[in-house]
Amino acid sequence: MLTILTLSTVDVWGQTDKEDGDIIIDPVEYSASFPGGVDSLKSFIKRSLIQPTEKKTGRVFVAFVIDKDGTTRDFEIVRGLTKECDEKALEVLKKMPKWTPGTQQGIPIRQRFVMPVVFE
């Protein structure tokens, strides 16, 4: 059984992306959102997550960036559980569809999220 706690942004005031020089802004005026909202995100992960062979309970915290066009990238484990759980969490989150990007003064921005994926 999988549950997701909450999505949270990470404080990264003034962090500059090495590739294109864009700044990741936090806090934002309007945060990025998964298509259909949090319930749709939970449903997507529940349907898409392949459970690890070893039974382990706990949370894997994954950080990622939502670009101005809603694509997700730069996935990284912030706090892992086991190697297999970490891989399964990354695998499912990398399959997410485009998000609605966050905006600041009506302009789409890049935003960083940290999402816990809970294994029960």
LINDA-V343873 format. One record per residue. N is the residue number from 1. PHI is phi in degrees with one decimal (999 if undefined). PSI is psi in radians with two decimals (* if undefined). NEAR is the number of other ideal C-beta (glycine too) atoms within 12 Angstrom. Layout:
BEGIN
N&PHI&PSI&NEAR  N&PHI&PSI&NEAR
END
This chain:
BEGIN
1&999&2.41&13  2&-123.6&2.40&29  3&-134.8&2.73&20  4&-116.6&2.33&33  5&-74.1&-1.54&20  6&-146.6&2.80&18  7&-92.7&2.50&31  8&-144.1&2.58&20  9&-91.9&2.75&28  10&-105.8&2.41&25  11&-67.0&2.00&15  12&-140.4&0.82&24  13&-52.1&2.16&14  14&74.7&0.22&11  15&-72.4&2.24&21  16&-103.5&2.35&14  17&-74.3&2.37&21  18&-70.4&-0.49&11  19&-76.7&-0.91&12  20&-121.4&0.05&13  21&77.2&0.03&10  22&-71.0&2.55&27  23&-93.6&2.42&22  24&-89.9&2.11&36  25&-101.5&2.38&33  26&-156.8&2.29&27  27&-76.0&2.79&18  28&-110.4&2.78&30  29&-66.0&-0.90&17  30&-127.8&2.05&19  31&-73.2&2.66&26  32&-61.1&2.68&38  33&-141.3&2.54&25  34&-74.0&2.49&30  35&-57.1&2.11&19  36&92.1&-0.09&15  37&89.9&-3.00&16  38&-63.3&-0.68&20  39&-63.0&-0.68&14  40&-66.8&-0.64&20  41&-64.0&-0.82&34  42&-58.5&-0.78&26  43&-63.2&-0.76&18  44&-58.4&-0.83&25  45&-67.4&-0.72&35  46&-60.9&-0.72&21  47&-72.1&-0.61&14  48&-94.5&-0.37&22  49&-71.6&2.22&31  50&-94.2&2.08&19  51&-67.1&2.47&23  52&-68.1&2.71&25  53&-69.4&-0.62&12  54&-84.6&2.36&15  55&-84.4&1.96&14  56&-138.3&2.37&21  57&-107.1&2.54&17  58&148.6&-2.92&23  59&-122.8&2.50&27  60&-113.4&2.17&38  61&-99.8&2.11&30  62&-116.9&2.23&38  63&-98.8&2.52&33  64&-157.0&2.88&34  65&-112.1&2.42&39  66&-105.1&2.04&41  67&-75.0&3.03&27  68&-59.8&-0.45&27  69&-96.2&0.07&18  70&93.3&-0.09&24  71&-73.7&2.66&22  72&-106.0&2.52&31  73&-160.5&3.13&27  74&56.6&0.85&29  75&-72.8&2.40&29  76&-153.3&2.50&24  77&-76.9&2.14&27  78&-88.6&-0.77&24  79&-144.3&2.09&19  80&-95.8&3.09&24  81&-119.3&-1.19&28  82&-137.6&2.88&21  83&-57.9&-0.77&16  84&-67.7&-0.76&20  85&-62.8&-0.75&34  86&-58.6&-0.80&27  87&-63.0&-0.73&25  88&-65.6&-0.70&31  89&-64.3&-0.81&43  90&-61.7&-0.76&30  91&-58.0&-0.82&23  92&-70.9&-0.69&32  93&-70.5&-0.52&38  94&-69.8&-0.27&23  95&-88.4&-0.07&19  96&-60.2&2.51&34  97&-72.9&3.05&19  98&-60.1&2.49&19  99&-93.5&2.92&34  100&-83.6&2.08&25  101&-66.9&2.73&32  102&-70.6&2.80&33  103&-133.0&2.64&21  104&-130.9&2.03&22  105&54.4&0.70&11  106&79.6&0.03&11  107&-107.5&2.25&16  108&-60.0&2.45&25  109&-132.2&2.90&32  110&-86.1&2.49&37  111&-142.7&2.47&43  112&-101.9&2.38&37  113&-122.3&2.66&39  114&-122.6&2.14&32  115&-120.1&2.19&41  116&-83.2&2.33&29  117&-111.6&2.12&45  118&-102.7&2.23&26  119&-105.8&2.25&30  120&-122.6&*&19
END
